[in-house]
């Protein structure tokens, strides 16, 4: 029994180190955005979030108005 747990720990350690070596090699393949690209992409996302928030707020106000004035009269 003691040998089996030792073997399993050794296999887990090997598997774990193999996993992290794979992660490291994949990170080397990643093409990271430049600072300018990152700023541009962030501004696009923030603008889209603000635009959709305003759009849904307008839809909500319209639906609330219609419900309060015409349906729940």
C-alpha positions as CSV (number, residue, x, y, z in Angstrom):
1,X,0.0,0.0,0.0
2,X,2.7,2.5,0.9
3,X,4.4,2.0,-2.5
4,X,1.2,2.6,-4.4
5,X,0.7,6.0,-2.9
6,X,4.3,6.9,-3.5
7,X,4.0,5.9,-7.1
8,X,0.8,7.9,-7.5
9,X,2.4,11.0,-6.0
10,X,5.4,10.7,-8.4
11,X,3.0,10.3,-11.3
12,X,1.0,13.3,-10.1
13,X,4.1,15.4,-9.8
14,X,5.2,14.4,-13.3
15,X,1.8,15.1,-14.7
16,X,1.7,18.5,-13.0
17,X,5.1,19.5,-14.2
18,X,4.2,18.3,-17.7
19,X,1.1,20.4,-17.5
20,X,2.9,23.6,-16.5
21,X,5.6,23.0,-19.2
22,X,2.7,22.8,-21.7
23,X,1.2,26.0,-20.4
24,X,4.5,27.8,-20.6
25,X,5.0,26.7,-24.2
26,X,1.5,27.8,-25.1
27,X,2.1,31.2,-23.5
28,X,5.1,31.6,-25.8
29,X,2.9,31.2,-28.8
30,X,0.4,34.0,-27.8
31,X,0.6,37.2,-29.7
32,X,0.0,39.9,-27.1
33,X,-1.6,43.2,-28.2
34,X,0.5,46.3,-28.1
35,X,-0.4,49.1,-25.7
36,X,-2.1,51.1,-28.5
37,X,-4.2,48.1,-29.5
38,X,-5.1,47.4,-25.9
39,X,-6.3,50.9,-25.4
40,X,-8.3,50.9,-28.6
41,X,-10.0,47.6,-27.8
42,X,-10.8,48.7,-24.3
43,X,-12.4,52.0,-25.6
44,X,-14.5,50.0,-28.0
45,X,-15.7,47.7,-25.3
46,X,-16.5,50.5,-22.9
47,X,-18.3,52.4,-25.6
48,X,-20.4,49.4,-26.6
49,X,-21.3,48.8,-23.0
50,X,-22.4,52.4,-22.5
51,X,-24.4,52.4,-25.8
52,X,-26.2,49.1,-24.9
53,X,-26.9,50.4,-21.4
54,X,-28.5,53.5,-22.7
55,X,-30.5,51.6,-25.4
56,X,-31.9,49.1,-22.8
57,X,-32.7,52.0,-20.4
58,X,-34.7,53.7,-23.2
59,X,-36.5,50.4,-24.0
60,X,-37.3,50.0,-20.3
61,X,-38.7,53.5,-20.0
62,X,-40.9,52.9,-23.1
63,X,-42.2,49.6,-21.9
64,X,-42.8,51.0,-18.4
65,X,-44.7,54.0,-19.9
66,X,-46.8,51.7,-22.1
67,X,-47.6,49.3,-19.2
68,X,-48.5,52.0,-16.8
69,X,-50.7,54.1,-19.2
70,X,-52.4,51.6,-21.4
71,X,-52.4,48.2,-19.8
72,X,-52.7,48.8,-16.0
73,X,-55.1,51.7,-16.2
